[in-house]
Amino acid sequence: MKSQHINQDNDWATAPPVLDETEKLLWKTYYRQLAEIQVAIHHDRHTRMTSKLQRYFNSSPIKNTLARVLYLSEVDKQLVSVSVVAEKLFTSRQTALGMLNDCVAEGWAYCNDGSPKRYAATHELVNAFELYANFQLQRVEDSGMYEAHSALSNYRALTDKLLNK
């Protein structure tokens, strides 16, 4: 049996793990499925613009992320300030405030009456995001991404368990 050490002398440093052929294949499959699902998401964002809400939030990555920030704010019952939104979106407070004002005017977000103003998604945006999430789940299931991720995760967990006995 070949030693797990870098050299056969008295150097006891452990060699870096070498991926076996099965793990290489699982990684390659996972990478492919990940790329495929991301291309599909990009496609969906450009073709599923049947409503004003979809057109607004799919018009740029920053607005797309704003929808998620507002959704999380509502479901966690933690309204977010303009500063927090700007920080999460890596943008200026002025840009964040402009988008939040757009969303309030369209009925996709609401704000409190206090100072500072804090924001969250309305039921319309919550419902739209959850419909999108259901649509994406179907995309992931149809693509094989779930199976690729599970196979890789299970294989890594099993080999780790066996090697660390």
WOBEL-V993825 format. One record per backbone hydrogen bond with DSSP energy under -1.0 kcal/mol. CO is the residue of the C=O (numbers start at 0). NH is the residue of the N-H. If there is no record, write none. Layout:
BEGIN
CO&NH  CO&NH
END
This chain:
BEGIN
3&14  12&5  19&23  20&24  21&25  22&26  23&27  24&28  25&29  26&30  27&31  28&32  29&33  30&34  31&35  32&36  33&37  34&38  35&39  36&40  37&41  38&42  39&43  40&44  41&45  42&46  43&47  46&48  50&54  51&55  52&56  53&57  55&58  59&63  60&64  61&65  62&66  63&67  64&68  65&69  66&70  67&71  68&72  69&73  69&120  70&74  71&75  72&77  79&118  80&84  81&85  82&86  83&87  84&88  85&90  91&95  92&96  93&97  94&98  95&99  96&100  97&101  98&102  99&103  100&104  101&105  102&107  102&108  107&121  109&119  117&111  118&79  119&109  121&125  122&126  123&127  124&128  125&129  126&130  127&131  128&132  129&133  130&134  131&135  132&136  133&137  134&138  135&139  136&140  137&141  138&142  139&143  139&144  143&147  144&148  145&149  146&150  147&151  148&152  149&153  150&154  151&155  152&156  153&157  154&158  155&159  156&160  157&161  158&162  159&163
END
